[in-house]
């Protein structure tokens, strides 16, 4: 009897509880994420059973992860740094199991997919509160008179004339950028919050009730994205916002609502453009494109990383340098340009597309781009709102971060790719 109960739990319930634990802790920890991801893989393996292949539409979405992992394995063959290549494969191992977990996802997970999404939103809400509480704690000081005062500036001397808005835009306060995002990198946190916003809009659209809490959370997460000060986060927010306006106008024919949203979007864009670092980057990029201006020692380090990466790619365009040798080739470029910090700390290119191009050449880049674009096209065609915005958010952020080279990025990507694909193929969790 007990054995039957245990077997039933493993086959039907184990995966569901693994999903609940994993989705909540994604915003909190990288240290324990590999162990939870192992349970995620195990839950898919334990749930293996006979399935009807015809029940899975667009199997190409499950083949692309296999192709992507396979070309990295092939890239290892012509790498000289075999150990580094193996580590890269180890990090990307979750991608290999996307088809397994997607195909053998249990009915309990499918039926409760909305709850799983809500728990991710709740996890990000709690993570945000922790960050805000820490920032508030750091900002409460005791002055010479023994009175508690609120001083959000990290450097009170020299920033007396700046208001809170200006402090955030200059990243001079505990309520901005990495000073605020104490749990993970600000760009990654922005990605999680952007997807939380997409989930909230999805929940609002698929519910007949008016949920004030959902709207309040949308405002909360939007303000938090501004506080994080991630340029990639700002760009993602604006592109997602304006694409949503197009959906409102073209699909629902709500022109006045669309116009109102457009005005709000323009206002948000102007707000973003008050950020001095963003203005500096825009001007510098424009000069490089229009006037063929060279980078200087004061240029944003990310531009130097992209330049170095593109030069390596141009020198090895067809098949790249191999899965394991990217660091060595980049270090030579960094040393040549005198990028001491980049050389010392082994900076990556901060661009997933350039990273793939360097490792695997045009062949790898075509596979990766095809995967992303095909998924976007299919999700638009099938009106899968949440899946579309998930890929769109990542597609944009891949231009600014090598998210598939880190546990925080790969875990998030693999988990939600499988969940959203299963929702797409599920009759119980199908979007309206």
DAQUI-V307255 format. One record per backbone hydrogen bond with DSSP energy under -1.0 kcal/mol. CO is the residue of the C=O (numbers start at 0). NH is the residue of the N-H. E is the energy in kcal/mol with one decimal. If there is no record, write none. Layout:
co=[CO,CO]
nh=[NH,NH]
e=[E,E]
//
This chain:
co=[0,1,2,3,4,5,6,7,8,8,12,13,14,15,16,17,18,19,20,21,24,24,31,32,33,34,35,36,37,38,39,40,41,44,51,52,57,58,58,59,62,63,64,65,66,68,69,70,73,75,79,80,81,82,83,84,85,86,87,91,94,96,97,98,99,105,106,107,109,111,112,113,114,115,116,117,118,119,120,121,122,123,124,125,126,127,128,129,130,131,132,133,134,138,140,142,146,148,151,155,158,162,163,164,165,166,167,171,172,175,175,176,176,179,184,185,186,187,188,189,190,191,192,193,194,195,196,197,198,199,200,201,203,210,211,212,213,214,215,216,217,218,219,220,221,222,223,226,229,230,231,232,233,234,235,236,237,238,239,240,241,242,243,244,245,246,246,247,252,253,254,255,256,257,258,259,260,261,262,263,264,265,266,267,268,270,271,274,275,276,277,278,279,280,281,282,283,284,285,286,286,295,299,300,301,302,303,304,305,306,307,308,309,310,311,316,317,324,325,326,327,328,329,330,331,332,333,337,338,339,340,341,350,351,352,353,354,355,356,357,358,359,360,361,362,363,364,365,366,367,368,369,370,371,372,373,374,375,376,377,378,379,382,383,384,385,386,387,388,389,390,391,392,393,395,396,396,397,400,400,401,402,405,406,408,409,410,411,412,413,414,415,416,417,418,419,420,422]
nh=[4,5,6,7,8,9,10,11,12,13,16,17,18,19,20,21,22,23,24,25,27,28,35,36,37,38,39,40,41,42,43,44,45,47,54,55,60,61,62,63,66,67,68,69,70,72,73,74,76,78,81,84,85,86,87,88,89,90,91,94,97,100,101,102,103,109,110,111,112,115,116,117,118,119,120,121,122,123,124,125,126,127,128,129,130,131,132,133,134,135,136,137,138,150,148,145,142,140,173,158,161,166,167,168,169,171,170,153,175,178,179,179,180,181,188,189,190,191,192,193,194,195,196,197,198,199,200,201,202,203,204,205,206,214,215,216,217,218,219,220,221,222,223,224,225,226,227,176,233,234,235,236,237,238,239,240,241,242,243,244,245,246,247,248,249,250,251,253,254,257,258,259,260,261,262,263,264,265,266,267,268,269,270,271,272,273,274,278,279,280,281,282,283,284,285,286,287,288,289,290,292,298,303,304,305,306,307,308,309,310,311,312,313,314,315,361,362,328,329,330,331,332,333,334,335,336,338,339,342,343,344,346,354,355,356,357,358,359,360,320,321,363,364,365,366,367,368,369,370,371,372,373,374,375,376,377,378,379,380,381,383,382,384,387,388,389,390,391,392,393,394,395,396,397,398,399,400,351,351,402,404,405,409,410,412,413,414,415,416,417,418,419,420,421,422,423,424,425]
e=[-1.9,-2.4,-2.6,-2.5,-2.4,-2.6,-2.3,-2.6,-1.8,-2.8,-1.9,-2.1,-2.4,-1.9,-2.2,-2.8,-2.5,-1.3,-1.9,-1.1,-1.4,-1.7,-1.8,-2.9,-1.7,-1.7,-1.9,-2.4,-2.8,-2.5,-1.2,-2.0,-2.9,-1.4,-2.1,-1.4,-1.9,-1.8,-1.4,-2.2,-2.5,-2.9,-2.1,-2.7,-2.4,-1.7,-2.4,-2.1,-1.0,-1.3,-1.4,-1.8,-2.3,-1.9,-1.8,-2.1,-2.3,-2.2,-1.8,-1.4,-1.2,-2.5,-2.4,-2.4,-2.2,-1.9,-2.8,-1.6,-1.4,-2.0,-2.2,-2.3,-2.2,-1.6,-1.9,-2.7,-2.7,-2.1,-2.1,-2.5,-2.5,-2.3,-2.0,-2.3,-2.1,-2.6,-2.6,-2.1,-2.3,-2.5,-2.4,-2.4,-1.1,-3.6,-3.3,-2.1,-2.6,-2.7,-1.9,-1.1,-1.5,-2.4,-2.2,-2.0,-1.9,-3.0,-1.1,-3.3,-1.1,-1.1,-1.1,-1.1,-2.6,-1.9,-2.4,-2.4,-1.9,-2.3,-2.5,-2.6,-2.3,-2.0,-2.2,-1.9,-2.4,-2.3,-2.3,-2.3,-2.8,-2.2,-2.6,-2.0,-1.1,-1.4,-2.4,-2.4,-2.0,-1.9,-2.4,-3.1,-2.1,-2.4,-2.0,-2.4,-1.7,-2.3,-2.4,-1.5,-2.3,-2.4,-2.5,-2.3,-2.5,-2.6,-2.5,-2.4,-2.6,-2.2,-1.9,-1.7,-1.8,-1.7,-2.2,-2.3,-3.2,-2.1,-1.2,-1.8,-1.3,-2.2,-2.7,-2.5,-2.5,-2.2,-2.2,-1.9,-2.6,-2.6,-2.1,-2.4,-2.3,-2.4,-2.0,-2.4,-2.0,-1.3,-2.0,-2.1,-2.2,-2.3,-2.5,-2.4,-2.3,-2.6,-2.4,-2.2,-2.1,-2.3,-3.0,-1.9,-1.5,-1.7,-1.2,-2.2,-2.3,-2.3,-2.6,-2.4,-2.7,-1.9,-1.7,-2.2,-2.5,-1.4,-1.1,-2.5,-1.5,-1.6,-2.3,-2.4,-1.5,-1.4,-2.8,-2.6,-1.9,-1.9,-2.9,-1.6,-2.3,-2.9,-2.6,-2.1,-2.4,-2.3,-2.3,-2.6,-2.1,-3.1,-1.9,-2.9,-2.1,-1.5,-2.1,-2.6,-1.9,-2.4,-2.8,-2.6,-2.0,-2.2,-3.0,-2.5,-2.0,-2.2,-2.6,-2.6,-2.4,-1.9,-2.7,-2.6,-2.9,-1.1,-1.3,-2.5,-2.3,-2.1,-2.1,-2.7,-2.6,-1.7,-3.3,-2.1,-2.0,-2.3,-1.6,-1.7,-1.8,-2.6,-1.0,-1.4,-1.8,-1.1,-3.0,-2.4,-2.5,-2.7,-2.2,-2.0,-2.1,-1.8,-2.1,-2.8,-2.0,-2.2,-2.1,-2.1,-1.5,-1.0]
//
